[in-house]
Amino acid sequence: MKLHLECVPCYIRQALDAAKMATKDEKLQKQILRESIIAASEFDIDSSGFILQAKIKKVMGKILPATDPYREVKEKYNRIVLDLEDDIKKIIRDSKDPFETSLRIALAGNIIDFGPNANLNSKILKNAIKKSLSQRLDNKKIKLLKENIDNAKRILFIGDNAGEIVLDKIFIEKLTKEKITYVVRGGYALNDATMQDAKMVGMTDTVRVITTGLDMPAAILPLCSKDFL
């Protein structure tokens, strides 16, 4: 991902938000903010934004080792979606096209992010699912996707956010699970799902799960683990 100038202050804000979630010590918060600004100022502006995110994250890791500031909220989001799992599966069972319905519900998971929807609750998620189920989609593309999935020998399914991983699992359960490998991040990266989330929601009991080997919200191939490649 190319680094745009507007991204830099956003990454600094993310660092401060993470610091506030990780510690109530204002001195440590200020130290993380200060060193994040320094790291950003020394970064090659023509490089990848994900690399800058990783560098800023290392600042926090140096000051607060072994801390995942998003752990608590990720577990909260996982629980919110898990609590709706039975209801969601009933919607899929009762639908005329379980594949399309499970796909639409999986798409609704994109609202789970620590931006404008930071206060996600079951009502917000239910409304997102309802909207996704009625949204106009290209039926030809849905059919083509199903054909490609059916004909594929192997599928690498790269996950995104915690919470959303539950909807991914529900979608995957409608497919041939033996040919699917699900991918999570190699370490905490914002609200992205990690192996800990995969175990919490039962994804590891559903399909093979591996990591990118990276603790950033991206899969930069030259940096990824051999297992992922």
C-alpha positions in Angstrom: 0.0 0.0 0.0 1.5 3.3 -1.1 1.9 5.8 1.8 -0.2 8.9 1.2 0.6 12.0 3.2 -2.8 11.9 4.9 -2.0 8.4 6.3 0.8 9.6 8.5 -1.3 11.6 11.1 -3.8 8.7 11.1 -1.0 6.2 12.1 0.1 8.6 14.8 -3.5 8.8 16.1 -3.7 5.0 16.0 -0.5 4.8 18.1 -2.0 7.1 20.7 -5.3 5.3 20.8 -3.4 2.0 21.3 -1.3 3.5 24.0 -4.4 4.7 25.9 -5.9 1.2 25.6 -2.7 -0.5 26.8 -1.9 1.7 29.8 -3.3 4.5 32.0 0.1 5.8 32.7 0.2 9.2 30.9 4.0 9.4 30.9 4.1 6.2 28.9 1.4 7.4 26.6 3.4 10.6 26.0 6.6 8.6 25.4 4.8 6.3 22.9 3.4 9.4 21.1 6.7 11.2 21.0 8.7 8.3 19.7 6.0 7.4 17.2 6.2 11.0 15.8 10.0 10.6 15.6 9.7 7.2 13.8 7.3 8.8 11.3 9.5 11.8 10.7 12.5 9.6 9.8 10.5 7.2 7.5 10.9 7.1 3.7 7.7 8.9 2.5 7.9 6.9 -0.7 7.8 3.5 1.0 4.8 1.4 2.1 2.3 2.6 4.6 2.2 -0.8 6.2 6.0 -0.7 6.9 5.5 2.6 8.7 2.7 1.1 10.7 5.0 -1.7 11.7 7.8 0.7 12.7 5.4 2.7 14.9 4.2 -0.5 16.4 7.7 -1.5 17.3 8.0 1.8 19.3 5.1 0.6 21.4 6.5 -2.9 21.7 9.8 -1.4 23.0 8.0 0.6 25.7 5.3 -1.9 26.6 6.6 -5.4 25.7 4.2 -8.3 25.1 1.2 -6.0 25.1 -1.7 -6.4 22.7 -3.8 -3.2 23.3 -6.6 -4.5 21.2 -7.0 -7.9 22.9 -9.9 -7.0 25.1 -11.9 -5.3 22.4 -11.2 -8.0 19.9 -12.5 -10.6 22.3 -15.6 -8.5 22.9 -16.3 -8.3 19.1 -15.7 -12.1 18.8 -18.3 -12.7 21.6 -20.8 -10.3 20.0 -20.8 -12.3 16.7 -20.5 -15.7 18.4 -23.7 -14.9 20.4 -25.5 -14.4 17.1 -24.0 -17.5 15.4 -27.1 -19.7 15.9 -29.5 -17.1 14.6 -27.3 -16.4 11.6 -27.1 -20.1 10.7 -30.9 -20.4 10.9 -31.2 -17.5 8.4 -28.9 -19.4 6.1 -30.7 -22.7 6.5 -34.1 -21.1 5.8 -32.9 -19.2 2.7 -33.4 -20.3 -0.9 -29.7 -20.0 -1.7 -27.5 -20.8 1.4 -24.3 -20.0 -0.5 -25.4 -16.5 -1.5 -26.9 -15.8 1.9 -23.8 -16.9 3.8 -21.7 -14.8 1.3 -23.9 -11.7 1.9 -23.6 -12.2 5.7 -19.9 -12.5 5.4 -19.8 -9.2 3.5 -21.6 -7.6 6.4 -18.5 -8.3 8.6 -16.7 -5.4 6.9 -18.3 -3.0 9.3 -16.2 -4.5 12.2 -13.4 -2.0 12.5 -12.0 0.3 15.1 -12.9 3.4 13.2 -16.4 4.8 12.8 -18.0 1.7 14.2 -15.8 1.4 17.3 -18.9 0.9 19.5 -20.1 -2.2 17.6 -23.0 -4.1 19.3 -25.4 -6.8 18.3 -28.0 -4.3 17.0 -25.5 -2.6 14.7 -24.4 -6.0 13.4 -28.0 -7.2 12.9 -28.8 -4.1 10.9 -25.7 -4.5 8.8 -26.6 -8.1 8.0 -30.2 -7.1 7.2 -28.9 -4.4 4.8 -26.4 -6.8 3.2 -29.1 -9.4 2.6 -31.3 -6.9 0.7 -28.4 -5.2 -1.2 -28.3 -5.5 -4.9 -25.4 -7.7 -6.1 -24.5 -9.0 -9.5 -26.0 -12.5 -9.7 -23.6 -13.5 -12.5 -20.6 -12.7 -10.4 -22.0 -14.6 -7.4 -22.5 -17.6 -9.7 -19.0 -17.3 -11.1 -17.5 -17.1 -7.6 -19.3 -20.3 -6.6 -18.1 -22.1 -9.8 -14.5 -20.9 -9.1 -14.7 -22.1 -5.5 -16.2 -25.5 -6.5 -13.6 -26.0 -9.2 -10.6 -24.8 -7.2 -8.2 -27.5 -5.9 -6.9 -25.3 -3.1 -8.2 -22.0 -1.6 -6.2 -19.6 0.5 -8.7 -17.5 2.5 -7.0 -14.5 4.0 -9.0 -13.2 7.1 -9.3 -9.6 8.2 -10.8 -8.5 11.5 -11.7 -10.1 14.8 -15.5 -10.6 15.0 -15.6 -10.8 11.2 -13.7 -14.1 11.5 -16.9 -15.7 12.9 -18.8 -14.8 9.7 -15.9 -16.1 7.7 -16.2 -19.4 9.5 -19.9 -19.6 8.9 -19.3 -19.0 5.2 -16.5 -21.6 5.0 -18.7 -24.2 6.6 -20.9 -24.1 3.5 -17.8 -25.0 1.3 -15.5 -28.0 0.9 -13.5 -27.3 4.0 -10.7 -29.8 3.2 -9.3 -27.6 0.4 -9.3 -24.4 2.4 -6.5 -22.8 4.4 -7.4 -19.8 6.5 -4.8 -17.1 7.2 -4.5 -14.8 10.2 -1.9 -12.2 11.2 1.3 -13.4 12.7 0.9 -11.0 15.6 -1.4 -8.2 16.7 -2.1 -5.6 14.1 -4.9 -3.3 15.0 -8.1 -5.3 15.2 -7.0 -7.9 12.7 -7.6 -11.6 13.7 -4.7 -13.6 15.0 -4.3 -17.3 15.9 -5.7 -16.5 19.3 -8.9 -15.3 17.7 -9.0 -18.3 15.3 -8.9 -20.6 18.3 -11.4 -18.6 20.3 -14.1 -18.7 17.6 -13.5 -22.3 16.5 -11.9 -21.6 13.1 -9.0 -23.9 14.0 -11.6 -26.7 14.5 -13.1 -26.0 11.1 -10.1 -25.7 8.7 -6.4 -25.5 8.6 -5.2 -22.1 9.9 -1.8 -20.5 9.3 -0.3 -17.0 9.8 1.3 -14.6 7.5 4.2 -14.4 9.8 3.8 -10.7 10.0 2.4 -8.4 12.7 1.0 -5.9 10.3 -2.4 -5.5 8.5 -1.1 -6.8 5.2 0.7 -9.7 3.5 3.8 -8.3 1.9 5.1 -11.4 0.2 8.9 -10.9 0.5 8.4 -10.6 4.3 5.8 -13.4 4.8 6.6 -16.7 6.4 7.6 -19.8 4.4 4.4 -21.5 5.6 2.3 -18.7 4.0 4.3 -18.7 0.8 
